[in-house]
Amino acid sequence: MHVMFKVSAQTYETKVYQFTHSCIALTIGLILFLGSCTAIKTPPSPKAAPQEQTNDTESIRSQEKEAPPRSDVTVETPPIKETPPAIAPSSKAPETDESLAKGKSLYQEHCANCHGIGGDGKGPLAADLSTKPQNFTKGEYKFRSTMSGELPTDADLFRTITVGIPGTAMESYQEFPQSDRMALVAYLKSLSPRFLKSPQGTPIIFPVARPQAPESVTHGLQLYEEMQCSACHGAKGRGDGELAKDLTDTAGKPIQPADLTRQRLKSGDGPKAIYRTIMTGLDGTPMPSYGYSLDPEKGWDLALYIYSLATTKEPL
């Protein structure tokens, strides 16, 4: 009896174990089945296609290579790029003792090697430069927003310090704090007695900017021929006009007309900078002011044509 009870107990425990194991296996199977059903019924969230990680410079170069070439202005006109404005035209550099002292210190450190300690343009590096440094003592400036013969505004001087002069040793000092650049403006003015004797000029008024439409560019070409710009700059604007070899500046030194097909001109980027040069001239050079002979709309069309020489594949 004892033996039979023991066997029955073992049999009962075995059956309970088997039943429990079956239940666990059934539960696991049910969980796996439900999980697979959910995966089938619920579509995965859409994901963006993976992109290859490339070097930023290589990516930009690739985009430039793939960009379609610009067509002639009669079909498509390229976007206009402008030199960003520096400061308001009416801005004035503070002429305090502190500002002048700061400007003098900056000038001696960054400018005197080319322009000379006294600002006469005869610094130790001047002789080796193809474009000679500015003589600040004369108070004669090429790049101005004022009419020919007038002194530049403080904003004019600030702009040149900020953006530099492309194609020359005059680099941009945009990384300097604005207060430092304004101090340099104040000090440059102190180098010429003209700023003490004469008032600074009044900036010209710019017309409302118009897009580089084909008709404007065509009209600009007509003006280019009428104003005899080709005599110095050449028929295609490459600086190879019939008078180009005989030109000199006011100091008697040979001077070469600008190659207008270059992407960047010394006076700045975009039609606005070109318009400013057309209307005000470049004092000290054979480039005259046309502000008294061209109305603003004609001046803008001429600027658009000159701008097209550097931005179209085949200039008109």
Protein Blocks (a to p, Z undefined) as FASTA:
>chain_A
ZZmmmmmmmmmmmmmmmmmmmmmmmmmmmmmmmmmmmmmmmccdddddddddddfklmmm
mmmmmpccdddfklbccdddddddfbdfkbccdfbfklmmmmmmmmmmmmmmmnopnono
pafklmmpmbacddfknopafbdcbdehiacdfklmmmmmmnopehiabdcfklpcfklm
mmmmmmmmmmpmklmmpccdddddddddddddfklmmmmmmmmmmnommmmnopnonopa
fklmmgccfkopacddddfkbfbdfkbgcjklmmmmmmnopghiabdcfklmccfklmmm
mmmmmmmmmmcfbdZZ
